[in-house]
Amino acid sequence: MEVKRRTVRSLVTKLGSVSEQTRAEALAELRLLSKHDAEIRPMISEAGSIPYLAEILYSSSHAFQENAAATLLNLSITSRDSLMSTRGLLDAISHVLRHHSTSTSSAAVQSSAATLHSLLVVDSYRPIIGAKRDIIHSLIEIIKTRNSPLRSVKDALKALFGIALYPLNRYQVIALGGVQPLFSLVVNGGRAGIVEDASAVIAQIAGCEESVDEFKKCCGIGVLVDLLDLGTGSGHRVKENAVSALLNLVNFGGERAAEEVKEMAMQVADGIADVAQNGSAKGKTKAVALLKILVDDGNMFFILVLL
């Protein structure tokens, strides 16, 4: 253990060297150590590496950016508190994301978005990260940029999902223009896993009253209903996300939204029943709740026929 600590302290000290070659070698070594040795990650954090790594994210060198971002991602597995308590870290991550299509390495963008997703596992960090409007805006820009790499889009969607788990963040995603790009990904997302990830974010942001008007601009309810049509071949997770989104619209969107959902979703009651029968435990619960809403006066006989 002591040998590892000495090695880490030496490498972290080298991150402050005036020699670019020395810094590059130390950074590459820290990336490898943090990837393959879980025991050493807390040591790297405790040795004071995070401020150096955050500063390196501003580097014009793609190799430096990539190694620093990947190391931070590895550290986020075990040292989330250390990352979040480092002044300027979120601003450095925001810088990487903002320049996703110009001066930043795509690998650094992916690692930075994945780091956010890792940090957002902690409930108390969600309002802090959600308060960084520039981060949300940058994530939205990544998913709406046509030539964004697939992994960048997926990592950005996962980060947005984590942000939207905190109810007060959902309006920010909507206000910063996130609804239209999300539905575009659902409609046009032929790439692996994109529809599932995008519909998961949609299901979360549907849980605030401001979502209704924005969903209407994208014919959002119709898109969600189409996902539940048994003829479209949507996967179970996508169907569960559509059920969750429709249920949230009913619960948060007011009377007009509830009526519109009831009118359109009745066309795919068999698709909702399919989720109630074959979905996950959470999906089944939400599907049954939605079916109860669709049937006037709680006519459970109709629901039992479907099931």
URJORA-V974522 format. One line per field, one symbol per residue. ss: DSSP state (H for helix, E for strand, - for the rest). phi: phi as a letter, one per 30 degrees, with the letter a starting at -180 (. if undefined). psi: psi as a letter, one per 20 degrees, with the letter a starting at -180 (. if undefined). Layout:
ss: ???
phi: ???
psi: ???
This chain:
ss: -HHHHHHHHHHHHH-----HHHHHHHHHHHHHHHHH-HHHHHHHHH--HHHHHHHH-----HHHHHHHHHHHHHH----HHHHH----HHHHHHHHHH-------HHHHHHHHHHHHHH---HHHHHHHH--HHHHHHHHHHHH-----HHHHHHHHHHHHHHH--HHHHHHHHH--HHHHHHHHHHH-----HHHHHHHHHHHH-----HHHHHHH--HHHHHHHHH-HHH---HHHHHHHHHHHHHHHHH-HHHHHHHHHHHHHHHHHHHHHHHHH--HHHHHHHHHHHHHH-HHH-HHHHHHH-
phi: .dddddddddddeddcdddddddddddddddddddcbdddeddddddiddedddddddddddddeddddddddddddbbddddddddidddddeedddcdcbccdddddddddddeedddddedddddddddedddeddddddcddcdeedddddddddddddddceddddddddciddedddddddcdddeiddddddddeeddddadddedddddchddddddddcddddiddddddddddddddddddccidddddddddddedbeddddddddcddedddddddddddddceiiddddddddd
psi: ghgggggghgghhhhjqiphggggggghghggghginhhighhgghjkhghggghhhiqiphggggggghghgghihilgggghiopighhggggghhkhjejqphhhgghghhgghghihogiighghhinhhgggggghghiphjpqghggghgghghghgihohiihhggghjkigghghhhghjniqpiggggghhgghgiilqhihghhhhhjlgghggghhiphiikqrghgghggggggghgghiirgggghgggghhhhkhhhghgghgjarggggghgggghhhhoqklnhggghgh.
